Amino acid sequence: MSSEKTDKEYCKCSEANCYCDKAQYNEAEDWERAQLLTHLDKCPKCKDYSERNKKLTELCNKAKLTSLQEEERLELKRLLQENLEK
């Protein structure tokens, strides 16, 4: 994703990848989505990135990942510190 096009209708690959990431989490603005779609029509590397990104998001959703509660995180930190001191 190294295209450095400057055409206003065609964003750079680095921008397209950012818009792709934002779109995956419903954080992209309408104009970002439009630029992304235009870019993906013309750039096979970014289209591949977008497809892999979708698969990764689907896998993460299927895994039902959760984060630790604050008290669990603090307890884990305490246990790690305790074991490091031994």
MMTF fields as JSON, N, C-alpha, C and O atoms, coordinates in Angstrom:
{
  "mmtfVersion": "1.0.0",
  "mmtfProducer": "UNKNOWN",
  "numBonds": 343,
  "numAtoms": 344,
  "numGroups": 86,
  "numChains": 1,
  "numModels": 1,
  "chainsPerModel": [1],
  "groupsPerChain": [86],
  "chainIdList": ["A"],
  "bondAtomList": [4, 2, 8, 6, 12, 10, 16, 14, 20, 18, 24, 22, 28, 26, 32, 30, 36, 34, 40, 38, 44, 42, 48, 46, 52, 50, 56, 54, 60, 58, 64, 62, 68, 66, 72, 70, 76, 74, 80, 78, 84, 82, 88, 86, 92, 90, 96, 94, 100, 98, 104, 102, 108, 106, 112, 110, 116, 114, 120, 118, 124, 122, 128, 126, 132, 130, 136, 134, 140, 138, 144, 142, 148, 146, 152, 150, 156, 154, 160, 158, 164, 162, 168, 166, 172, 170, 176, 174, 180, 178, 184, 182, 188, 186, 192, 190, 196, 194, 200, 198, 204, 202, 208, 206, 212, 210, 216, 214, 220, 218, 224, 222, 228, 226, 232, 230, 236, 234, 240, 238, 244, 242, 248, 246, 252, 250, 256, 254, 260, 258, 264, 262, 268, 266, 272, 270, 276, 274, 280, 278, 284, 282, 288, 286, 292, 290, 296, 294, 300, 298, 304, 302, 308, 306, 312, 310, 316, 314, 320, 318, 324, 322, 328, 326, 332, 330, 336, 334, 340, 338],
  "bondOrderList": [1, 1, 1, 1, 1, 1, 1, 1, 1, 1, 1, 1, 1, 1, 1, 1, 1, 1, 1, 1, 1, 1, 1, 1, 1, 1, 1, 1, 1, 1, 1, 1, 1, 1, 1, 1, 1, 1, 1, 1, 1, 1, 1, 1, 1, 1, 1, 1, 1, 1, 1, 1, 1, 1, 1, 1, 1, 1, 1, 1, 1, 1, 1, 1, 1, 1, 1, 1, 1, 1, 1, 1, 1, 1, 1, 1, 1, 1, 1, 1, 1, 1, 1, 1, 1],
  "groupList": [{"groupName": "MET", "atomNameList": ["N", "CA", "C", "O"], "elementList": ["N", "C", "C", "O"], "formalChargeList": [0, 0, 0, 0], "bondAtomList": [1, 0, 2, 1, 3, 2], "bondOrderList": [1, 1, 2], "singleLetterCode": "M", "chemCompType": "L-PEPTIDE LINKING"}, {"groupName": "SER", "atomNameList": ["N", "CA", "C", "O"], "elementList": ["N", "C", "C", "O"], "formalChargeList": [0, 0, 0, 0], "bondAtomList": [1, 0, 2, 1, 3, 2], "bondOrderList": [1, 1, 2], "singleLetterCode": "S", "chemCompType": "L-PEPTIDE LINKING"}, {"groupName": "GLU", "atomNameList": ["N", "CA", "C", "O"], "elementList": ["N", "C", "C", "O"], "formalChargeList": [0, 0, 0, 0], "bondAtomList": [1, 0, 2, 1, 3, 2], "bondOrderList": [1, 1, 2], "singleLetterCode": "E", "chemCompType": "L-PEPTIDE LINKING"}, {"groupName": "LYS", "atomNameList": ["N", "CA", "C", "O"], "elementList": ["N", "C", "C", "O"], "formalChargeList": [0, 0, 0, 0], "bondAtomList": [1, 0, 2, 1, 3, 2], "bondOrderList": [1, 1, 2], "singleLetterCode": "K", "chemCompType": "L-PEPTIDE LINKING"}, {"groupName": "THR", "atomNameList": ["N", "CA", "C", "O"], "elementList": ["N", "C", "C", "O"], "formalChargeList": [0, 0, 0, 0], "bondAtomList": [1, 0, 2, 1, 3, 2], "bondOrderList": [1, 1, 2], "singleLetterCode": "T", "chemCompType": "L-PEPTIDE LINKING"}, {"groupName": "ASP", "atomNameList": ["N", "CA", "C", "O"], "elementList": ["N", "C", "C", "O"], "formalChargeList": [0, 0, 0, 0], "bondAtomList": [1, 0, 2, 1, 3, 2], "bondOrderList": [1, 1, 2], "singleLetterCode": "D", "chemCompType": "L-PEPTIDE LINKING"}, {"groupName": "TYR", "atomNameList": ["N", "CA", "C", "O"], "elementList": ["N", "C", "C", "O"], "formalChargeList": [0, 0, 0, 0], "bondAtomList": [1, 0, 2, 1, 3, 2], "bondOrderList": [1, 1, 2], "singleLetterCode": "Y", "chemCompType": "L-PEPTIDE LINKING"}, {"groupName": "CYS", "atomNameList": ["N", "CA", "C", "O"], "elementList": ["N", "C", "C", "O"], "formalChargeList": [0, 0, 0, 0], "bondAtomList": [1, 0, 2, 1, 3, 2], "bondOrderList": [1, 1, 2], "singleLetterCode": "C", "chemCompType": "L-PEPTIDE LINKING"}, {"groupName": "ALA", "atomNameList": ["N", "CA", "C", "O"], "elementList": ["N", "C", "C", "O"], "formalChargeList": [0, 0, 0, 0], "bondAtomList": [1, 0, 2, 1, 3, 2], "bondOrderList": [1, 1, 2], "singleLetterCode": "A", "chemCompType": "L-PEPTIDE LINKING"}, {"groupName": "ASN", "atomNameList": ["N", "CA", "C", "O"], "elementList": ["N", "C", "C", "O"], "formalChargeList": [0, 0, 0, 0], "bondAtomList": [1, 0, 2, 1, 3, 2], "bondOrderList": [1, 1, 2], "singleLetterCode": "N", "chemCompType": "L-PEPTIDE LINKING"}, {"groupName": "GLN", "atomNameList": ["N", "CA", "C", "O"], "elementList": ["N", "C", "C", "O"], "formalChargeList": [0, 0, 0, 0], "bondAtomList": [1, 0, 2, 1, 3, 2], "bondOrderList": [1, 1, 2], "singleLetterCode": "Q", "chemCompType": "L-PEPTIDE LINKING"}, {"groupName": "TRP", "atomNameList": ["N", "CA", "C", "O"], "elementList": ["N", "C", "C", "O"], "formalChargeList": [0, 0, 0, 0], "bondAtomList": [1, 0, 2, 1, 3, 2], "bondOrderList": [1, 1, 2], "singleLetterCode": "W", "chemCompType": "L-PEPTIDE LINKING"}, {"groupName": "ARG", "atomNameList": ["N", "CA", "C", "O"], "elementList": ["N", "C", "C", "O"], "formalChargeList": [0, 0, 0, 0], "bondAtomList": [1, 0, 2, 1, 3, 2], "bondOrderList": [1, 1, 2], "singleLetterCode": "R", "chemCompType": "L-PEPTIDE LINKING"}, {"groupName": "LEU", "atomNameList": ["N", "CA", "C", "O"], "elementList": ["N", "C", "C", "O"], "formalChargeList": [0, 0, 0, 0], "bondAtomList": [1, 0, 2, 1, 3, 2], "bondOrderList": [1, 1, 2], "singleLetterCode": "L", "chemCompType": "L-PEPTIDE LINKING"}, {"groupName": "HIS", "atomNameList": ["N", "CA", "C", "O"], "elementList": ["N", "C", "C", "O"], "formalChargeList": [0, 0, 0, 0], "bondAtomList": [1, 0, 2, 1, 3, 2], "bondOrderList": [1, 1, 2], "singleLetterCode": "H", "chemCompType": "L-PEPTIDE LINKING"}, {"groupName": "PRO", "atomNameList": ["N", "CA", "C", "O"], "elementList": ["N", "C", "C", "O"], "formalChargeList": [0, 0, 0, 0], "bondAtomList": [1, 0, 2, 1, 3, 2], "bondOrderList": [1, 1, 2], "singleLetterCode": "P", "chemCompType": "L-PEPTIDE LINKING"}],
  "groupTypeList": [0, 1, 1, 2, 3, 4, 5, 3, 2, 6, 7, 3, 7, 1, 2, 8, 9, 7, 6, 7, 5, 3, 8, 10, 6, 9, 2, 8, 2, 5, 11, 2, 12, 8, 10, 13, 13, 4, 14, 13, 5, 3, 7, 15, 3, 7, 3, 5, 6, 1, 2, 12, 9, 3, 3, 13, 4, 2, 13, 7, 9, 3, 8, 3, 13, 4, 1, 13, 10, 2, 2, 2, 12, 13, 2, 13, 3, 12, 13, 13, 10, 2, 9, 13, 2, 3],
  "groupIdList": [1, 2, 3, 4, 5, 6, 7, 8, 9, 10, 11, 12, 13, 14, 15, 16, 17, 18, 19, 20, 21, 22, 23, 24, 25, 26, 27, 28, 29, 30, 31, 32, 33, 34, 35, 36, 37, 38, 39, 40, 41, 42, 43, 44, 45, 46, 47, 48, 49, 50, 51, 52, 53, 54, 55, 56, 57, 58, 59, 60, 61, 62, 63, 64, 65, 66, 67, 68, 69, 70, 71, 72, 73, 74, 75, 76, 77, 78, 79, 80, 81, 82, 83, 84, 85, 86],
  "secStructList": [7, 7, 7, 7, 7, 7, 7, 6, 6, 1, 7, 7, 2, 2, 2, 2, 2, 2, 2, 2, 2, 2, 2, 2, 6, 6, 7, 7, 7, 2, 2, 2, 2, 2, 2, 2, 2, 2, 2, 2, 2, 2, 7, 2, 2, 2, 2, 2, 2, 2, 2, 2, 2, 2, 2, 2, 2, 2, 2, 2, 2, 2, 6, 6, 7, 7, 7, 7, 7, 2, 2, 2, 2, 2, 2, 2, 2, 2, 2, 2, 2, 2, 2, 2, 6, 7],
  "xCoordList": [0.822, 0.0, 0.873, 0.962, 1.495, 2.448, 2.104, 2.913, 0.931, 0.546, 0.513, -0.019, 1.07, 1.114, 0.341, 0.796, -0.801, -1.627, -2.044, -2.277, -2.136, -2.538, -3.887, -4.377, -4.501, -5.813, -6.808, -6.848, -7.609, -8.537, -9.604, -10.161, -9.899, -10.894, -10.279, -10.997, -8.966, -8.268, -7.295, -6.287, -7.598, -6.743, -5.53, -5.512, -4.524, -3.319, -3.666, -4.662, -2.844, -3.068, -3.063, -3.875, -2.16, -2.097, -3.396, -3.872, -3.964, -5.247, -6.365, -7.227, -6.348, -7.378, -7.359, -8.412, -6.17, -6.071, -6.619, -7.267, -6.366, -6.917, -8.448, -9.137, -8.97, -10.424, -11.036, -12.132, -10.319, -10.78, -10.902, -11.907, -9.869, -9.892, -11.046, -11.751, -11.229, -12.318, -13.678, -14.591, -13.817, -15.087, -15.438, -16.608, -14.412, -14.656, -15.343, -16.092, -15.086, -15.649, -16.707, -17.023, -17.25, -18.31, -17.915, -18.74, -16.653, -16.155, -15.819, -15.397, -15.995, -15.645, -16.778, -17.96, -16.382, -17.355, -17.809, -17.143, -18.928, -19.439, -18.421, -18.246, -17.742, -16.776, -15.57, -14.97, -15.208, -14.102, -14.489, -13.687, -15.725, -16.218, -16.237, -15.863, -16.67, -16.732, -15.324, -15.114, -14.364, -12.984, -12.424, -11.714, -12.745, -12.269, -12.808, -12.048, -14.104, -14.701, -14.101, -13.839, -13.885, -13.261, -11.854, -11.452, -11.121, -9.747, -9.723, -8.911, -10.62, -10.629, -10.955, -10.509, -11.731, -12.036, -10.796, -10.736, -9.804, -8.615, -7.347, -6.342, -7.373, -6.136, -6.311, -6.924, -5.777, -5.927, -5.248, -5.736, -4.13, -3.446, -4.312, -4.412, -4.926, -5.78, -7.082, -7.637, -7.565, -8.76, -8.471, -9.307, -7.287, -6.87, -6.758, -7.191, -6.175, -6.061, -7.445, -7.65, -8.389, -9.745, -10.414, -11.076, -10.239, -10.825, -10.226, -10.946, -8.905, -8.253, -8.696, -8.868, -8.875, -9.318, -10.717, -10.988, -11.605, -12.963, -12.926, -13.644, -12.081, -11.966, -11.46, -11.957, -10.47, -9.937, -11.013, -11.139, -11.776, -12.849, -13.89, -14.357, -14.258, -15.224, -14.709, -15.457, -13.43, -12.841, -12.825, -13.111, -12.492, -12.48, -13.884, -14.062, -14.877, -16.259, -16.724, -17.413, -16.353, -16.727, -16.079, -16.67, -14.885, -14.154, -14.756, -14.425, -15.632, -16.279, -15.235, -15.333, -14.243, -13.17, -13.709, -14.581, -13.182, -13.555, -12.283, -11.228, -12.398, -11.257, -11.489, -12.611, -10.406, -10.498, -11.223, -11.13, -11.939, -12.521, -11.379, -10.306, -11.596, -10.538, -9.957, -8.738, -10.804, -10.3, -9.504, -8.541, -9.888, -9.131, -7.755, -6.751, -7.727, -6.474, -5.526, -4.336, -6.046, -5.218, -4.699, -3.552, -5.544, -5.125, -4.033, -3.064, -4.176, -3.156, -1.847, -0.775, -1.928, -0.736, -0.049, 1.176, -0.846, -0.296, 0.405, 1.505, -0.234, 0.366, 1.667, 2.642, 1.671, 2.899, 4.021, 5.154, 3.7, 4.716, 5.23, 6.432, 4.324, 4.685, 5.647, 6.62, 5.368, 6.209, 7.548, 8.543, 7.592, 8.843, 9.794, 11.014, 9.227, 10.05, 10.665, 11.582, 10.191, 10.708, 12.057, 12.629],
  "yCoordList": [-1.17, 0.0, 1.243, 1.963, 1.471, 2.565, 3.607, 4.489, 3.518, 4.483, 5.876, 6.07, 6.828, 8.195, 9.129, 10.237, 8.696, 9.517, 10.778, 10.745, 11.877, 13.131, 13.606, 14.643, 12.872, 13.22, 13.287, 12.375, 14.348, 14.526, 13.447, 13.185, 12.819, 11.752, 10.411, 9.438, 10.368, 9.117, 9.322, 10.014, 8.722, 8.907, 7.992, 7.039, 8.278, 7.455, 6.135, 6.041, 5.125, 3.817, 3.905, 3.26, 4.692, 4.813, 5.405, 4.988, 6.367, 6.941, 5.913, 5.793, 5.173, 4.16, 3.1, 2.651, 2.703, 1.706, 2.252, 1.527, 3.505, 4.142, 4.194, 3.883, 4.588, 4.644, 3.248, 3.088, 2.251, 0.871, 0.452, -0.128, 0.754, 0.416, 1.118, 0.512, 2.396, 3.154, 2.599, 2.521, 2.214, 1.679, 0.356, 0.076, -0.459, -1.741, -1.558, -2.427, -0.434, -0.172, 0.921, 1.531, 1.16, 2.161, 3.544, 4.268, 3.905, 5.212, 6.111, 7.25, 5.626, 6.401, 7.356, 7.026, 8.538, 9.508, 9.054, 8.233, 9.578, 9.209, 9.485, 8.667, 10.644, 10.991, 10.046, 9.771, 9.541, 8.592, 7.257, 6.629, 6.836, 5.597, 5.723, 4.79, 6.872, 7.09, 7.028, 6.389, 7.692, 7.652, 6.237, 5.803, 5.528, 4.153, 3.28, 2.541, 3.356, 2.538, 2.854, 1.952, 4.137, 4.539, 3.962, 3.454, 4.042, 3.53, 2.014, 1.489, 1.31, -0.152, -0.651, -1.727, 0.126, -0.246, -0.235, -0.95, 0.569, 0.752, 0.117, 0.039, -0.337, -0.814, -2.228, -2.401, -3.24, -4.618, -4.897, -5.717, -4.225, -4.448, -3.98, -4.664, -2.83, -2.315, -3.103, -3.255, -3.6, -4.445, -5.712, -6.165, -6.282, -7.457, -7.126, -7.905, -5.964, -5.517, -5.429, -5.882, -4.847, -4.67, -6.019, -6.193, -6.966, -8.298, -9.018, -9.658, -8.916, -9.545, -8.872, -9.535, -7.572, -6.828, -7.277, -7.441, -7.476, -7.953, -9.329, -9.584, -10.228, -11.574, -11.53, -12.257, -10.675, -10.547, -10.052, -10.569, -9.063, -8.531, -9.613, -9.746, -10.384, -11.469, -12.506, -12.972, -12.872, -13.847, -13.327, -14.07, -12.063, -11.471, -11.45, -11.71, -11.144, -11.141, -12.538, -12.714, -13.54, -14.926, -15.409, -16.204, -14.943, -15.376, -14.794, -15.232, -13.816, -13.172, -12.725, -13.026, -12.003, -11.521, -10.526, -9.712, -10.607, -9.657, -9.153, -9.781, -8.036, -7.507, -7.732, -7.967, -7.653, -7.834, -6.666, -5.523, -6.978, -5.933, -5.241, -5.821, -4.029, -3.262, -4.02, -4.051, -4.628, -5.356, -6.597, -6.956, -7.256, -8.406, -7.966, -8.637, -6.846, -6.315, -5.967, -6.276, -5.33, -4.969, -6.197, -6.217, -7.224, -8.461, -9.156, -9.652, -9.196, -9.787, -9.015, -9.616, -7.71, -6.88, -7.156, -7.256, -7.28, -7.562, -8.913, -9.04, -9.931, -11.272, -11.283, -11.932, -10.578, -10.497, -9.828, -10.307, -8.737, -8.019, -8.906, -8.954, -9.601, -10.493, -11.594, -11.916, -12.161, -13.223, -12.686, -13.412, -11.454, -10.861, -10.613, -10.632, -10.385, -10.096, -11.351, -11.255, -12.503, -13.771, -14.121, -15.148],
  "zCoordList": [0.0, 0.0, 0.0, 0.995, -1.102, -1.157, -2.204, -2.489, -2.771, -3.794, -3.188, -2.095, -3.882, -3.381, -4.315, -4.597, -4.786, -5.667, -4.924, -3.715, -5.64, -5.011, -5.518, -5.072, -6.44, -6.958, -5.801, -4.975, -5.726, -4.604, -4.552, -3.486, -5.677, -5.707, -5.296, -5.066, -5.207, -4.956, -3.797, -3.94, -2.661, -1.489, -1.566, -2.345, -0.762, -0.662, 0.021, 0.739, -0.207, 0.408, 1.935, 2.599, 2.484, 3.948, 4.496, 5.552, 3.788, 4.197, 4.042, 4.913, 2.934, 2.696, 3.792, 4.245, 4.213, 5.288, 6.599, 7.354, 6.867, 8.069, 7.989, 8.96, 6.824, 6.647, 6.777, 7.314, 6.283, 6.384, 7.849, 8.261, 8.621, 10.045, 10.755, 11.561, 10.45, 11.067, 10.656, 11.478, 9.394, 8.896, 9.579, 9.837, 9.872, 10.536, 11.887, 12.334, 12.527, 13.855, 13.819, 14.841, 12.628, 12.427, 12.932, 13.489, 12.736, 13.163, 11.982, 12.181, 10.759, 9.567, 9.191, 9.297, 8.753, 8.246, 6.858, 6.226, 6.387, 5.063, 3.962, 3.06, 4.03, 2.993, 3.026, 1.987, 4.232, 4.34, 3.704, 3.014, 3.947, 3.335, 1.81, 1.099, 1.322, -0.129, -0.73, -1.761, -0.083, -0.587, -0.526, -1.432, 0.538, 0.677, -0.452, -1.077, -0.717, -1.771, -3.135, -3.93, -3.402, -4.665, -4.761, -5.808, -3.678, -3.649, -3.834, -4.596, -3.131, -3.213, -4.613, -5.012, -5.358, -6.748, -7.622, -8.622, -7.256, -8.096, -7.543, -8.25, -6.3, -5.665, -5.102, -4.049, -5.796, -5.322, -3.981, -3.204, -3.703, -2.42, -1.253, -0.235, -1.403, -0.328, -0.229, 0.858, -1.356, -1.334, -0.54, 0.242, -0.741, 0.018, 1.502, 2.351, 1.813, 3.213, 3.845, 4.972, 3.119, 3.62, 3.891, 4.913, 2.977, 3.157, 4.351, 5.118, 4.515, 5.67, 6.97, 7.993, 6.921, 8.093, 8.514, 9.704, 7.536, 7.832, 8.478, 9.444, 7.941, 8.5, 9.934, 10.794, 10.192, 11.545, 12.512, 13.622, 12.094, 12.94, 13.212, 14.344, 12.197, 12.38, 13.368, 14.228, 13.251, 14.169, 15.6, 16.538, 15.764, 17.108, 17.698, 18.888, 16.875, 17.354, 17.724, 18.728, 16.92, 17.216, 18.504, 19.235, 18.785, 19.979, 21.252, 22.353, 21.106, 22.256, 23.287, 24.477, 22.788, 23.653, 24.667, 24.363, 25.852, 26.902, 27.568, 27.482, 28.217, 28.955, 30.444, 30.892, 31.188, 32.634, 33.291, 32.845, 34.35, 35.179, 35.92, 36.081, 36.364, 37.031, 38.225, 38.397, 39.045, 40.217, 39.806, 40.483, 38.713, 38.214, 37.703, 37.938, 37.013, 36.496, 37.634, 37.571, 38.669, 39.821, 40.559, 41.007, 40.687, 41.343, 40.538, 41.113, 39.225, 38.365, 38.477, 38.546, 38.494, 38.639, 39.976, 40.042, 41.041, 42.365, 42.377, 42.914, 41.781, 41.735, 40.913, 41.293, 39.816, 39.001, 39.782, 39.797, 40.416, 41.212, 42.335, 42.597, 42.991, 44.088, 43.608, 44.29, 42.439, 41.886, 41.372, 41.389, 40.926, 40.468, 41.641, 41.483, 42.789, 43.97, 44.569, 45.386, 44.189, 44.75, 44.194, 44.559]
}
